[in-house]
Amino acid sequence: MVLLVTDVFVLLTQVLLWIVVGLFTWYVLLKALPRAFLGGLVILLLLGVAAITFYRGGPAEGLFGDIWQVLAIPFSPLGLILIFLLIVLPGIFRGTVSKTGLILLRIAIPLLLILSIPAVSYFLGQRAEAQALQITRAAPAEAIGGRRVIVLLGQGTTRLQLRPRTQPAPAPTPNQNAQAPLIQPPQPLTENAYNILTQQPTQLTEQGNRLIYAARLYQEEVTRGNNPLLVVSAGSREERDRKQGETREGTAESRDIVRFLQSQGVPLGGILEDNNSPTMHDSAFNVRALLRSRQVNFGNQLFLVTSAIEMSRAALTFNREFNNQGSETVVTIVSRPTDFHTLPQRDSLRRRTQGRDLTERSFRLGDLLPNTQAFVLSSRVINEYIASIYYFLRGWIRPVSTI
């Protein structure tokens, strides 16, 4: 009976959120946007979809993902601000701004200013990362016969880079252009410069710290005498042009992550690669299928490594996927957040440490001066909350526990 009441509550909440999203979309399209702009926007979207379809070749190559990025622009802080400013821009050029335009300006400019203040972004990041700390617990005792499995969500942790060539260098071609072009072409790389680029270690993004942390967790388990398994989950690089003879698996981001983990001392035999998971939901689904197909006994518990800002959604997603299959055995998701941008609140720290051991961030005058780094952090936190709402609407996470 309790389970049934909770399911009804969750369903009603999802329906209510869909109604709110629909009303907001209806208001923006029919009330806030001018008719001429709305018509042009529809035509632009249709042309964009047609161009993407022609260029990308089909949904299997990421068409739906590209369309979703276009449609999701109004649901990001930067996209919403730009749309408001574009609506007002024609009126500014004409010298007459409508009442609706003034309202949009009063929203867009303060919103841009507030989200760019470091004190605001630090507060938002601190709140989001506190959720990850609240669900972080010590690992339960390992089940007899079970293997410690560490799942690393590696989407967006590495950058594209050159690799050492496997074919002979091309022969130099003489420049036959008699007339100098308006924009001069870049100077050819020297052999030394090319070798320096190709011999660089794997280039990590701002979220790359989770790779180092996952490798350390693996080594800790080895030190304890365990035989851990590190599952790397990431997607293909849609932005990378694949040459003849290259496969999707060979150019996936997970392959670069595996190379990095090997450089950190993780043997190839201790790594399981999932190269077809561009999103968190895909990772949960594919990791479960991969462990089942390989018949890995993980002792009904998984270590999950990802950035602290998205850890709450990640843990809920994996918990939903692994514990929603009619099985009587409950899989415990052990959260291991990393990539922290902030420190815990001062009062929370004082309950655990004192004196010179207490590390806390002091307030500075510069925290009130807007900068781009603050806007990036604020946008990432807000986008994470929006993504959590989307996951909830799709039924991929359930914040209400029924166990």
N, C-alpha and C positions, 0 to 999 in steps of 0.2 A: 504493500500500500504506500509506504514511504517513497519507494522508487517511482511509482506511478505518479504521485503528486509532484515529485521533483522533475520528472520528464515533462509534465504538463507546464510547469513553471518555466522551464527552459524553452519549450516550444513557444509559449506566449511571449517571452522576452525576445526571441528571434523574430517573431512576427511584428512585434512593436518596433524593433530596430529597422526592419525592412520598410515599415510605413514611414518612419522618420527619414530614412535615406530617400525614399520616393518623394516625399513632400519637399525635402530640400532640393532635390534635383528639379522637380516641377517648378519651384519658386525661382531658381536660378535661370532656368531656360525660358520661362514665360513671363517673369516679372522683372528680374534684374537686367537681363540682356535685351538690348534693342532688337527690333524685328529684323532690321537690315543685317546687324551683326550675327544674329542667330541663323539667318539664311546662309550667309557666307561661311559660318562655322560648319554647318551641315555639309555644304558643298566641299569644303576643305577636308573634312573628315572622310567623305566618300572618295575624294581623289587620293587622300593619303592611304586609305585601305587598298584601293586599286593599285597604287604604286608599290606598296609593300608586298602585295600578293604577287605582282609581276616580278619584283626584284628578288624576293626570298624564295619563290618557287612553290610554296605550299605550307600548310599548317605544321607538317612534320619538322620544318626548319625554323620554327619559332614564330609563326605568324600570329597565333593567339597571344603570345607573350608581348609582341610588339604592339598589337592593338590594345591590350590591357594597359600598357605603359602610357599610351596616348589618352585613353579614357580616364586613367587615374590621375592625370595632371591636376584637375581641380581639387583633388583630395590631398594634395601636398601643400605645405605652407608656401613654398616658392611659386608653385603653379597657380595657387589661388591669388597670390599677390600680383603676379604678372597678368592674369586674366582681368583683375580689377583695373589695373593700370592701362591695359590695352583698350578696355571699354571707355575709359575716360579720355584717352589720348586724342581721338578725333575732336572732341569738344575743346580740348586745350588748344589745338591748332586753329580752330575756328574762333577762339576767344570767348566762347560761351559754354560753360559747364552746367549741365542740368542738375536738378536736385538729387537725382539718383547718382550722378557722377560724384557730387560732393560727398554723399554718404559713403560711396565706395572708396574715395580718397581718404576719408576719415578712418576707414577700417584698414586699408592697405598700408599706409605710411606708418601709423603707430604699431601695427602688427610687425612690420619689417624691423622697426626700431627696437621693439621690446624683445623679439626673438634674437636680436644681434647683441644684446647686453650679456656679458659673461656671467654676471650674477644670476640672471634668469636662467640661462642655459645650464649653469652648474646646479641650480636648484632642481630643474627638470630632470637632468641626468642622475642626480643623487636619489631622487624619488624612484626613478625607474630601476636603478641598480639595487636599491634597497629591497625591491621585490625578489630579485635573484638571491640576495643574501638570506631572505626569510625562508626560502625553500631549500637552502643548502644544509644538508645534514651529513653526519658521519656515515660512512658506508656500512651497511649491515654485514653480518658474518657471511662469508662466502659459502654457498651451498656445496655439499659434498659432490665431487665429480664435476662441478661447474667450472667454467673458464671465465676469467675476468675479461669482460668486453668493454672497451672504451670507444664510444662513438664520437667522432670529430666532425662537426658541421663546418665544412671548409669553403662554402660559397663566398666568393669575393675576398679571399685572403691572400691571393697572389696576383702578380701583374704579368702581362705579356713581356717576354724578353727573347733575345736572340739565343740560339743554340749553336754549338760548334758545327761547322759544315761537314757533311758526309760526302759531298761531291767536289770535283775540282773547281777552283775559282774561275769565274767567267773571264774570258779574254777581254782586255780593254778595247773599247770602241772609240775611234777618233770622232771628235766633235765636228760635224759637217755643217753646222749652222753658221752661215756667214753673218747673219744679223743677230746681234745680241738680244735675247728676249727681255721683255719688260720686267719680269720677275726672274732674277737669277736662280738657276737650279742649285740645290745644295752641293757643297763640295764632296767629292767621293771620299769615303772613309779610307784611312790608311790601314795597312795590314795590322799594325800595332793596336790601333784604336778598335778595329774589329775583334781582335783577339781578347782585348780587355773586356769588351761588351759580352762576348760569348762565354767568357770564363767567370762571369759574375755568379755568385750564389743566387738561389731563388729569391726574387724580389717580392717582399711582403708588403701588404697594404696596412692601413691603420688597424685592421682586424686580425693581422697576422700573428699576434701574440698567442692566440689559441693553439697554433701549431707547435710552438715551443712548449707550451703548458701540457699539451697532449703527449708529446714525446717524454716529458719529465714524469708524467703519471705512469707511462709505460715502464720507464726505467725503475720507478719506485716499486711497481708490482714485481718486476724481475728480481729486484733486491730482496723482496720478501719470499722468494722462492716460487713464485707463481709463473704460469705460462700465459700471459695476457694476449689479447687480440685487439689490435687497433683498427677500427673500421673508419675509412676515410670516405665521406659522402660529399660530393660536389657535382656540378653539372658541366656540360660542354661549354666551350668558349665560342659563343655565337659571333663575337666580333672578330674572330680570327679566320683569315682566309686559309682554307685547307688546300694544299697542293695535291697534284696527282700522286696517288699511291698512299696518301695519308688517310687514316681512319678517324672516325669521330672519337673513338676510345683513346687513340694515341695522342690526340690534341686536347683532351679534356683537362680541366683545371685539376682534377684529382691526380693526374699523372705528375704534374709539377709538385703537388703536395707530397706525394709519395717520395719523390726525389729529395725533397727537403727533409722529410722524416728520416730517410736513410742517412743523410748527412749528420743527423742528430743522434745516430747510434741505434735507430730502430731497424731491425733486420727485415728484409723483404718478406720472409716467411711469417712474420708477425703482423702483417698488414693485409687487410681485406679492402678492396677498392670498389666503391660504388660511383660510377662515372656518369650517371643519368639522373641526377637529382638537382635541378636548378633552384628548387624551392624547399622550404622546411618541411612542408607536407609531403613532397616527393621523397625526401630523405627518410622520414618515418616509415612510409609505405615500403620503400625499396630496401631499407636496412632490415626490416622485419622479414621480407621475402628472401633476402640474401642469407640471413642467418638460418632460416628454415631450409633453404635449398642446400646449404652446406652442412646442415645438421649440427650446428654449433650449440652445445649445451652451455648457456651463459648463466645458469644458476638463478634464473628469474630475477636478474638485476642488471641494469645497464648504467655505465658511467656516461654522462652526456656533457660534452665540452663545447661551449660556444660563448659569444660575447654576453656580458652581464645584462646589457640593455634588452636583448631578445631572449634571455634564458627562460623567463616565465612562460612565454608563448611556446618555446621549444619543448620545455618539460611537459606542458599540457598537451601538446601535439603528440609527442611520443607516448605519453600515458594513455591518450585516447586510442591511438593505433594499436598498442600492444595489449591493452586491457579491454578492448571492445570486440572481441572475437568469440564470445561465448565460452571462454576458458575459465575454469574454476581457479586456476593459479594466477595470482596477482604478480605482475612484473613491477619491480621497484625501479623508478628512474632516479638515479643518483646525480644531482646537479653539480656541475663543476664549472662555475662561471669564471670568465677572465675578460681581458680587454677593458678594464675599468677606466672610466674617465674621471671619476670623483672619489672622494673618501667618504666613509660613513659619517653620520651626524656626530657632532662633538659629544653630546650626552651619551650616545650609544658607545662611543669609543672609551669614555671615561669609566664605563662599567667593566672594561676588560683590561685596561692598561693605564699607567699613570707615570708622572715624572718625565724623564728623558725618553722613555719608551713610547710616550704619546705623540703620534704624528698627526697633525691637523693643519688644515689650510687656513691661513689668515686672510682677512679681507683687505683688498688694496683699492686705491682710487681707480686703477685701470679696469676693475671689475664693472665699473659703470660706463665705460667707453665702448661703443659697439665695435665688433670686429667680425670677420667672416668665419673664423673658427667657432665662435659662439653660435652663429646662425646655423652652421652645419650640425652642431650637437643638438640644438633645439629642434631642428627639422628631423633629425634621426629619431629622437624620442617621440615626437608627435607622429611620425610615420609608423613607428612601432605600435603605438596605441591604435592607430587606424588599421594596421594589419591585423592586430588582435581582434578587433571588431569584425573585420572581414572573415577571419578564420572561424569566429563564433557563428556568424551568419551562415557560413558554409557547413557548419556542423563538425568542423575539424578539431575544435577544442571545446571543453565543457568546464567552465570555471567552477560550477557547482559540483561538489563531490557527492557521489551516491553510494559510496562504500562505507 
